[in-house]
Amino acid sequence: MKPKEMNVLALAYLGDSIYENYIRLHLLKSGISKVNDLQKKAVNYVSARAQSEYLTKLINQEIFNEEEISIIMRARNHKSKSKPKNTDILTYKYATALEAVIGYLYLENKIEKLDKIMNLIIGE
C-alpha cells in the first residue's frame, strides 16, 4: 500500500514516534542530562497544543505541497470515536495531522523535507 493511501491514523502513529525521536535527540544535544528536565522540556514540543501551533505556523509559511496538504486535511477531518483527555478536539486533530504528515514523509523517504520541517519546529 502506498503511504498516501494509508489510514491517516496509522501514519500519525508512526509520525508520533518519529517526531518524538527528533525532539529527544534535539534535547539531548542541547546538553540537558537529567531525565526529569528532559521530560519537562519535551512537553513544549510534544503536547497536542504545541503540535497544533507548529502545524498552523508551517501551513501559514506554505511549507507543504499539495499532496502533503491532502494528508493533513484527511487527518484533521478524520472522524474519531475517542475524545482527547487533555485538550479540545480541534487541537487534537491538528496535532494528529502534524504527526500524520511526518509519518507520510518518512514512508515516502522524503527525509530532507522531514528534516526541514523538524528544524523549523525545533528552531522556534
HELIX and SHEET records of a PDB file:
HELIX    1   1 PRO A    3  GLU A    5  5                                   3    
HELIX    2   2 VAL A    8  LYS A   29  1                                  22    
HELIX    3   3 VAL A   35  VAL A   46  1                                  12    
HELIX    4   4 ALA A   48  ASN A   60  1                                  13    
HELIX    5   5 GLU A   66  ASN A   77  1                                  12    
HELIX    6   6 ILE A   89  LEU A  107  1                                  19    
HELIX    7   7 ILE A  111  GLY A  123  1                                  13    
END                                                                             
